């Protein structure tokens, strides 16, 4: 059966709803993660410590949707580089966010729901986790039958991701980094700590020293940032204190503002991209015209970004009346914290939303994926993440879950690899 462009989205939805095959080879996954002795121990324990980190099933996406996402990412980053947009977004933000460090910011994550009208951008994250884990997951995919070989014929993963990511850090610094510090609060307690170990192992193999540290373990001498007693030239920042306001982050803040240490991603990137109020700008035709965005770029944005509005006292009455069609998110929130679906909001929660800084976004229902599991074949929701750097998508991954938001607590859920739907000129099952 030849697949034409107009049929791809329908085929993609059918594959996601009906293909129950599991492509994950658990032993290979352990082998790919086990780059060092500490990683071998962590990998062998993942089924106990992180039972819902990886889904056994892949997610499928059409070529048209991939092209749409790539065009949107490039367009957003082009618009964000314009002077009118930056002047508008940077007005009134904390001083640290106006500091221009020169670095672009690594591992941006553009999160989407796939709809009948194409991919719709839900949010942008500037310290998106999971990229290294999804590399390992992609490496562990094996076809379960001859028919599955066709479905795996055109995977989206980049086979050279470790080298790509090393070059990304090199580009941020302008030379090969000698010492990278991966910084997060109590990193060994973080759910994605195994990812830090993979990143450490990969960069160590490339000849770079890597320390994984809590920000309180950093020392700023006035000239040099030290981690484990050694000078650091690049910080891979995983903190969710986006402006380095906590007392324990004073050394990192000073080093960042000195311009002598590259911190990536950084406060300026968060304000320009991840602040959810920006989606209200990027989904407003009149505002885009005011900022000088071309008609062509505006159409790219408006086609894929759901209508988003700031919650203000003067709009509260209307938004309350329309709440069943809206999703409410804190402007500076992360990880779905304090986010609410409108039809679930109580009057008490609504008062909290109005009293704080929130956006109301048109609801785009998440697509579904059938996952084969011991308890049956449940229909799980999923979102799609495009990891990017400098406006170019490096990696696609999906997150399967049950409930209101992604949670890594669902049987059969977790990170899932993404494969292209067999398409134009291709053959499906002979």
N, C-alpha and C positions, 0 to 999 in steps of 0.2 A: 504494500500500500504506500503510495507516494504521498508525502506530507507537504502541503502547500502553506504559504505564510499565513493565510487567513484561518487555517485550521490549528495552528500551533498552540494558541492559548487554550483552546478547548481540549486538545490532546494533553497539554500540561496538567490541566485540572483533573483530567481523567486518570493520568498516571499517579498524581498525588493522592487521589482518593481511593484508587483500586489496587495499585501494585503493593503487595504485602511483603515482597522480598526483603531480606536483610543482607546487606553487602558488607557488613562489618566483620572483619576477622580479628577477634579479640587478642589472640596471641601475637599477631603482627602489630597491633596497636601497642601492646606492651613493649615489643622489640623496638618500635620507632621512638617511643618515649624514653626508653632506657639508654640514654646517651652517656650517662655517668652512673657511678654506683648509687649516689643519692636518688637519682631519677629511677633507677631500676627498682629500688625499694618502694618509691612512691607509685610507680606504674603498677607493680604487682599488687599494691594495696588499694588501687582506685575503685575496684568493684565494691569495697567495703567503705572506704572514706568518701567516695564520690559516686554513689550508685546510679545517679541520674545525670551524670555529666555528658555522656555520649548516647545518642539515639542509635538503635541498630539499623535504621532505615534512612535512605537518602531522600532529598527533595529535588524536584525537577523544575526547571525554568526554561522559558522559550527564548529564542534568539532575539526576538523583538523586544522582550522585556529586558534582556541584558543590554541591548543597544540603548533603550530608553534610560536605564539606570546610569550607564556610562556617560550619556549626554547630559543628564541632570547633574551628576557629580561635577563634571567639567564646567558646566554653566554656573552652578552655585559658587564654585571657587573662583571663577572669572569675575562674577559680580562682586564677590566679597573682596576682591583685590582693587576694586574701583574706589577712587577718592570720595565720591558722593556717598556711597554705601558706608565706607569706613567712618567718615565724618558723622554720619547720622547714628550709627550703632555705638560709636565710642563716646558720644556726648553723654556726660553724666555718670560714666562708669568709674569704678575705683582707679586711682592713679596707676596702680601696677598694671592694669589691663591696657593702658595707653602706651606703655613702654614697648618699643619695637625691638625685639631681640634678633631679628634676622632669620631665625629658624622657622620653617613652615609648620611643623607639628607632625609627629608620626602617628600612625594607626588611628586615623579618623574612622568612625563607623557610621555609615548611613543606613538607617533601619527602615525597612519597607514592609507593607502588606501588599500582597498581590491581589488585584481585583479584576473584575470582568473588563474594566477599562484600562488595565495595565497596572504597573507598580505605583503605589502611592507612598510618599515619604512620611514616616511617622515622626522621626526625630533624628538629630545628628549628635553623635558623641565624639569628643575629642580625646578621650583616653579609653577607647573601646577595648575591652578585654577579649581574650579567646583566640587571637590569631595563631599563636604558636600551637595551641591545642588542636585547632582545626587543621593545621598542617599535618600533625601526627594522625589525625582522623582520616584525612584524605589518603595518606600513605597506606592505610590499613583497609582499604576497600577492595573486596574481591567478589567477582560475580558468583552467584549461587547456582546459575544454570546457563545454558547456551543462550537463551533469550535475553538474559540479563546482560550478557556481553555487549549486545547492541545498545542497551540503555546506558551502559558505561562507556560507550565508544567515544564520547566527546565530553570528558569531564572539564569543568571550569578551572580546577586548580592549576596554579603555575608550578611546574616541576622544579623551578629554581628559586623557590621562595626564600630559603636561608640566605642565598647570595643576594637576592633582591633586598632583603631586610638589612643585611650588612651594608650594602651600598646606600640604603636609605639613611642609616645612622651616619655614614660617611658624608653624605650630602648635607645633613643637618650641621655637621661640624666643619665641613670644608676640607677634611683630611681624615685619615684613619684614626678612630678614637683609640687612645691608649688605655683608658680606664673608664668604664661605664658603671654608673651606680643606678640600679633599679630601686626606686624609692616608693614605699607605701607604708602605711601605718601597720605595725606588727605584721610584716609580710608573711611570716610563717603561719599566721592564723587566717589569712585570706583564702577564700574558697578556691581562687584560681592560682594559688601559690605554685602548683606544679608547672604552670606556664612560665613563671619567673625562672624556675630551674631549667626549663628547656631553652629559654632565651639566653640564660647564662652559659649553658653548654654550647649552644651554637656560636655565640660570639667568642667564647674561649677558643673554640676550634679555629676561628678566623684570626686568632692571635691577639685578642683583646682581653684585658683583665676585666672581670665583672664582679661587682659586689651587690648583694641584695640586702638592703638596710632600711631600718626605720628612720624617718627624717631626724629624730632626736639624736641619732648616732653620727650625723654629719657635723663637721667642724669647719667654720669659715675663719680663716686667718686674717682676712682683709685683702688677701691676694690670691689665696688658694682654697679650694673646697676639698676637704679630706674625708675619705670613707675608708674605714679599716686602716687608718694611718697613712694612706697613699693619696696623692693628688688625683682628682677626678676632672675630666674634661667634658664629660657629657652625662647628663642625668636623664634616664628614661623615667618620666614622672607618671605614677599611677595614683596619685593622691586625688581625693574628691574635695579637698579644700582648695578650690580653684584659684583663690587669690592669696594663698599662703598666709592666712590670717591667724592661725593658731600659734601659740607661743613656741611649740616644739618645731615649728617650721621656719624659725627666724634665720637660721644659717642658710637654708635653701633660698629663702627670699633675698637675702643679702647677696648671695653668689649670683643669683639670676639677674638682679638689678645692676650688678657690677658690669655685666656684659662679658665677663671673663670665663664663664662657664655656660655651655649650651644646656638649657632645660627644655625638654620636649616630651609631650606637648606642653603648652604654657598658657598663662592667663589671657594673653591677647587672643590666642587661637580660640579659647573657650568663649570669649565674648563675641568674636566675629562669627562663630559657627554654631556652638552648642547651646548658647542661650536661646531658650525656646521662644522668646519674644521675636526672634529673627524670622520665625516661620510666619508670623503675622505680617511682616514686611514682604517676604518672598511669595506670599499667596495673595497679595493685594495689587491688582492691576494698576490702580491709580498711583499708589506709592512707588511701584516699579517705574512708571513713566516719569514721576517726579524725580527719581534718582538717576534718570538718564539711561535706564536699561533698554536695550534695543527691543523692538517688537518681537523679533525671532527668539531672543533669549527669554523674554517674558512668557511666550507661549510654551517654551520648554518647562519653565517653572510652574506655570499655572496648570499645566496638564497633569503634573505629578505630585504637587503639594496640596494636600487638603486645605480647605479654607480654615484659617486660624485667626483668632481674635484675642486681644488682651481683655481680661476681666476687669472692668472698672465700675465704680459706683453708678455711673450714668448708663451702663449697659447691663447691669445686674438683673434688672427686671426682665428684659427680653431674653437674656441667656438662661435664666431660670425657667422661663416658659418653653425654651427650645432644648432644655437639658437632655432629653431622651435621645437626641441626635448628636450629642457632643461628648467629648472626652476632655476632662480637666486635668491640667498638669502644672506643677509649680515651675516658674520660669527658670529657676536655677536648680531644679531637682535633678536626680539621676537614679537610674536603676528602678524606675517605676515607683519610687517612694512618694507617698502622699499624692498619688495620681488616682483619679476616680472616674468611672464611667457614669455618665449623667443619670441614667435610669436607676442607679444604685445609691444616689446621693440623698442623705437625710437633710432636713432643714438645719440641723446643728452643723453638719459638715459644710453645708452651703455658706453659712455665716463665716466659717473659717476661711473658705476659699475667697470670699469677697474681701475679707480683712487682710489677705496676703496677696502676693504677686503671682497670678495664675494666667494661663492662656486656656482658651476653649477651642478645641480642634474638632472639626467634622469627623464623626466616627467612620472609620473604614474597617469593616469587619475582617478579622484575620482569616486567611484561607485555612483549609483543613488538610491533614495528612493522615492516612490510615497506617498504623504501625502494628506489625505483628508482635504479639506479646503473649506470655503464658496465660494471661487472663482473657485473651481474645484478640480482637483487632480494633482497638478503640480509635475514634476519630479525634486526633489531637489538633490543636491550633498551631500555627507556626508564623514566625516572621523571618525576614530575609535581611542579612547584614552584608553590606559591601564595605570591606576594609579598603581604605584608599590612602594614597600619599601624593601630594602636589597635584591633585585633581585627576589622578588616574587610579582606577580600581585595580587592586592587587589580588584580591581573594573574595570569594563569596562563601558565606556560611549561613545555615538556617538554625533556628532555635525552636524546638517543639515543646509544647507545654499544654497543661490543662489549667483552667482558672482565668482570672482577669488579665494577668500579665505573665511574662516569662519568669520562671522560678527555680528551675533545676530540682524540682521535687516531684516530678511526674514519672511514673513507670512508663518506659518506652520513650520518654522525652529526653531533652538535652540538646547539645550541639549535633547538627546533622550536615553531612556533605551535600553539595549542590552539583547537579549534573544537567547538561543541556538536553532538552527534549529532542529526539530525532526529528529532523525538520527538512526544509527545502531540498528536494532531490534525494533525501534519505529514504531508506526502506525500514518499515517497522514489521518485525516478525515475518520476514519474507515477502 
